Amino acid sequence: MEDELQITLTNDYAFKRLLGSEENKPILQDLLQCILGYSADEISGLELMDKELTKEELGDKTGILDVKLKLRNGTVIDIEIQTSWNVSFVKRTLFYWAKMYTADFKAGESYDSLHKCITINIIADRFRLNNAIHSEYVLQEKEKHTLLTDVVEIHFLDLQAAKRIKAENNQKSLINWLQFIGAMDKEERAMLAKTSPILQMLNEQIDVLSLSPVERKLYESRMKLKSDIATISEEQFNAGLQEGKLEGKLEGKLEG
């Protein structure tokens, strides 16, 4: 008998399969409200831009399966699950933000037609920029911190930081959401699902999620891929630290 598959939303296939579907738009709206602080009216009527998992995505050995959507005011939002932080992630995020910003821009159009783009990066492990649960980056003047424009918005959410903290009133919904996404077993998910009707609904869908043999293989291959990438990234990071220490010692000897 085949072992029961433990579903986790840190797997980008499972995340897109569940939150990137038309029928689950209310669940996705709730997550966006918690992250962005938007009202229900601002989020309602969102349009999913990639509703289906394409053969190209399923066969991609390196890419991230993301959830991309557009709000009624034209704002485009991209949500990604990243198993582990790596040194190139910030530049990669900016690269994909730039592609998203200019995707529908046509020659001869006014620059005023360009819409705000938001990238949301959910990091499962080893986030390295700071110790915050939720970091939001925008374009500001260096000294007075005045906003240059609101078209750029990049968010990082640290699942490990969310695990270490007890949900407070001002962040309770977001913390519960992040802890639910990061949950690795049914019991933990079930406990967190009790905090919200939306999470309860999503948890019930996860519990009854039936994967075909092909889908199960894909799910497991994505998990293995993420583990391999995380391992390589950690090794590269540690190698960089070690190299920096050696360079520092050598410089010290030369100065001496």
C-alpha positions as CSV (number, residue, x, y, z in Angstrom):
1,M,0.0,0.0,0.0
2,E,1.3,3.4,-1.0
3,D,2.3,5.7,1.9
4,E,0.0,8.7,2.6
5,L,1.4,11.8,1.0
6,Q,1.9,14.7,3.5
7,I,0.8,17.8,1.6
8,T,2.5,21.1,2.4
9,L,1.9,24.5,0.8
10,T,5.6,25.2,0.8
11,N,5.6,23.0,-2.3
12,D,5.0,25.4,-5.1
13,Y,2.9,22.8,-7.1
14,A,0.5,22.3,-4.2
15,F,0.4,26.1,-3.6
16,K,-0.5,26.9,-7.2
17,R,-2.9,24.0,-7.6
18,L,-4.9,25.2,-4.6
19,L,-4.6,29.0,-4.4
20,G,-4.2,29.5,-8.2
21,S,-7.6,28.0,-9.0
22,E,-10.7,30.0,-10.0
23,E,-12.9,28.3,-7.4
24,N,-10.5,29.3,-4.6
25,K,-10.3,33.0,-5.4
26,P,-12.0,33.9,-2.1
27,I,-9.2,32.1,-0.2
28,L,-6.5,33.9,-2.3
29,Q,-8.3,37.2,-1.6
30,D,-8.1,36.6,2.1
31,L,-4.3,35.9,1.9
32,L,-3.8,39.1,-0.1
33,Q,-5.7,41.2,2.4
34,C,-3.5,39.9,5.2
35,I,-0.3,40.6,3.4
36,L,-1.1,43.9,1.6
37,G,-3.5,45.4,4.1
38,Y,-6.0,46.1,1.3
39,S,-9.7,46.3,1.8
40,A,-12.1,43.6,0.6
41,D,-13.3,46.0,-2.1
42,E,-9.8,46.6,-3.4
43,I,-9.1,42.9,-3.7
44,S,-12.6,41.7,-5.0
45,G,-12.9,41.0,-8.7
46,L,-9.3,39.9,-9.1
47,E,-8.4,38.1,-12.3
48,L,-6.2,35.1,-12.3
49,M,-3.7,35.4,-15.2
50,D,-2.5,31.8,-15.2
51,K,-5.4,29.6,-14.1
52,E,-4.0,26.3,-15.4
53,L,-0.8,24.4,-14.8
54,T,0.6,24.2,-18.4
55,K,2.8,21.3,-19.7
56,E,5.7,23.7,-19.9
57,E,5.4,24.6,-16.3
58,L,5.0,21.0,-15.2
59,G,8.1,19.9,-17.1
60,D,10.2,22.8,-16.0
61,K,13.0,21.5,-13.8
62,T,14.2,24.9,-12.5
63,G,11.4,27.4,-12.6
64,I,9.2,28.5,-9.8
65,L,5.4,27.8,-10.1
66,D,3.9,31.2,-9.2
67,V,0.4,32.6,-8.8
68,K,-0.1,35.7,-10.9
69,L,-3.2,37.9,-10.8
70,K,-4.5,41.3,-11.7
71,L,-6.7,43.6,-9.7
72,R,-9.5,45.7,-11.1
73,N,-7.4,48.8,-11.0
74,G,-4.7,47.2,-13.2
75,T,-2.3,46.3,-10.5
76,V,-0.5,43.0,-11.2
77,I,0.6,40.7,-8.4
78,D,2.9,37.8,-8.5
79,I,3.1,35.3,-5.5
80,E,6.0,32.9,-5.3
81,I,6.9,30.1,-2.8
82,Q,10.7,29.7,-2.3
83,T,11.8,26.8,-0.2
84,S,15.2,28.3,0.7
85,W,16.9,31.7,0.3
86,N,19.9,32.0,-2.0
87,V,22.3,34.8,-2.8
88,S,20.8,35.6,-6.3
89,F,17.2,35.8,-5.1
90,V,16.9,39.6,-4.8
91,K,18.3,40.2,-8.3
92,R,16.1,37.4,-9.7
93,T,13.1,39.0,-8.1
94,L,13.9,42.4,-9.6
95,F,14.4,40.8,-13.0
96,Y,10.9,39.2,-12.9
97,W,9.4,42.4,-11.5
98,A,10.8,44.3,-14.5
99,K,9.4,41.7,-17.0
100,M,6.0,41.8,-15.3
101,Y,6.0,45.7,-15.4
102,T,6.7,45.9,-19.1
103,A,4.8,42.7,-20.2
104,D,1.8,44.4,-21.8
105,F,3.5,47.7,-22.8
106,K,3.4,48.3,-26.5
107,A,5.5,50.6,-28.7
108,G,3.9,54.0,-29.0
109,E,1.9,53.7,-25.8
110,S,2.1,56.4,-23.1
111,Y,4.2,55.5,-20.1
112,D,1.1,56.5,-18.0
113,S,-0.4,53.1,-19.1
114,L,2.2,51.2,-17.1
115,H,0.5,49.7,-14.0
116,K,1.8,49.0,-10.5
117,C,3.4,45.6,-10.0
118,I,3.8,43.8,-6.7
119,T,5.9,40.7,-6.1
120,I,5.2,38.6,-3.0
121,N,8.0,36.1,-2.0
122,I,7.2,33.6,0.7
123,I,10.4,32.1,2.0
124,A,10.2,28.8,3.8
125,D,13.7,28.7,5.2
126,R,17.0,30.7,5.8
127,F,15.7,34.2,4.8
128,R,18.8,36.4,5.3
129,L,17.8,40.1,4.8
130,N,16.6,40.7,8.3
131,N,14.7,39.2,11.2
132,A,11.2,40.5,10.3
133,I,8.3,38.3,9.5
134,H,7.1,40.7,6.7
135,S,9.4,43.0,4.9
136,E,8.1,45.5,2.3
137,Y,10.5,47.3,-0.1
138,V,9.6,50.4,-2.2
139,L,11.5,53.2,-4.0
140,Q,12.3,56.0,-1.6
141,E,14.7,59.0,-1.5
142,K,17.8,58.0,0.4
143,E,17.8,60.6,3.3
144,K,14.2,61.9,3.6
145,H,12.6,58.6,2.7
146,T,10.0,60.2,0.5
147,L,8.3,57.9,-2.0
148,L,9.4,58.3,-5.6
149,T,6.6,56.2,-7.0
150,D,4.2,53.5,-5.8
151,V,4.6,51.3,-8.9
152,V,7.3,49.1,-7.3
153,E,6.4,47.0,-4.3
154,I,8.4,43.9,-3.2
155,H,7.4,41.8,-0.2
156,F,9.3,39.1,1.6
157,L,7.6,36.8,4.1
158,D,9.7,34.7,6.4
159,L,7.9,31.4,7.4
160,Q,10.6,30.5,10.0
161,A,10.2,33.9,11.7
162,A,6.4,33.4,11.8
163,K,6.9,30.0,13.5
164,R,8.9,31.6,16.3
165,I,6.3,34.1,17.3
166,K,2.9,34.0,19.0
167,A,0.3,35.8,16.9
168,E,-0.5,39.3,18.2
169,N,-3.8,41.1,17.5
170,N,-2.3,43.5,14.9
171,Q,-0.7,40.6,12.9
172,K,-2.8,37.7,14.1
173,S,-4.4,36.8,10.7
174,L,-1.1,37.1,8.8
175,I,0.8,35.0,11.4
176,N,-1.8,32.3,11.3
177,W,-1.7,32.2,7.5
178,L,2.1,31.9,7.4
179,Q,2.2,29.2,10.0
180,F,-0.5,27.3,8.1
181,I,1.5,27.6,4.8
182,G,4.6,26.4,6.6
183,A,2.9,23.5,8.4
184,M,4.5,20.1,7.5
185,D,1.8,17.7,8.8
186,K,-1.9,17.2,9.1
187,E,-2.2,17.7,12.8
188,E,-0.4,21.1,12.8
189,R,-2.5,22.3,9.8
190,A,-5.7,21.1,11.5
191,M,-4.9,23.1,14.7
192,L,-4.1,26.3,12.7
193,A,-7.2,25.9,10.6
194,K,-9.3,26.4,13.6
195,T,-8.2,30.1,13.7
196,S,-10.1,31.0,10.6
197,P,-13.1,29.9,8.5
198,I,-11.0,30.5,5.4
199,L,-8.1,28.3,6.6
200,Q,-10.7,25.7,7.7
201,M,-12.0,25.7,4.1
202,L,-8.5,25.4,2.6
203,N,-7.5,22.7,5.1
204,E,-10.6,20.6,4.1
205,Q,-9.5,20.9,0.5
206,I,-6.0,19.8,1.3
207,D,-7.3,16.8,3.2
208,V,-9.4,15.6,0.3
209,L,-6.9,16.5,-2.4
210,S,-6.5,13.5,-4.6
211,L,-3.4,13.4,-6.8
212,S,-3.1,11.1,-9.7
213,P,0.1,9.0,-10.0
214,V,1.5,11.6,-12.4
215,E,0.6,14.5,-10.1
216,R,2.0,12.7,-7.1
217,K,5.2,12.1,-9.0
218,L,5.3,15.8,-9.9
219,Y,4.6,16.9,-6.3
220,E,7.4,14.7,-5.0
221,S,9.8,15.8,-7.8
222,R,9.2,19.5,-6.9
223,M,9.9,18.7,-3.2
224,K,13.2,16.9,-4.2
225,L,14.1,19.8,-6.6
226,K,13.6,22.4,-3.8
227,S,15.7,20.3,-1.4
228,D,18.5,20.0,-3.9
229,I,18.4,23.8,-4.6
230,A,18.3,24.6,-0.9
231,T,21.3,22.3,-0.2
232,I,23.3,23.8,-3.1
233,S,22.4,27.4,-1.9
234,E,23.5,26.6,1.7
235,E,26.8,25.1,0.5
236,Q,27.5,28.2,-1.7
237,F,26.6,30.5,1.2
238,N,28.9,28.7,3.6
239,A,31.7,28.5,1.0
240,G,31.4,32.3,0.5
241,L,31.7,32.8,4.3
242,Q,34.7,30.6,4.5
243,E,36.3,32.3,1.5
244,G,35.6,35.7,3.1
245,K,37.3,34.6,6.4
246,L,40.4,33.3,4.5
247,E,40.6,36.6,2.5
248,G,40.3,38.5,5.8
249,K,43.1,36.5,7.4
250,L,45.4,36.9,4.4
251,E,44.8,40.7,4.3
252,G,45.5,40.9,8.0
253,K,48.9,39.0,7.5
254,L,49.8,41.2,4.6
255,E,49.0,44.4,6.5
256,G,51.0,43.1,9.5
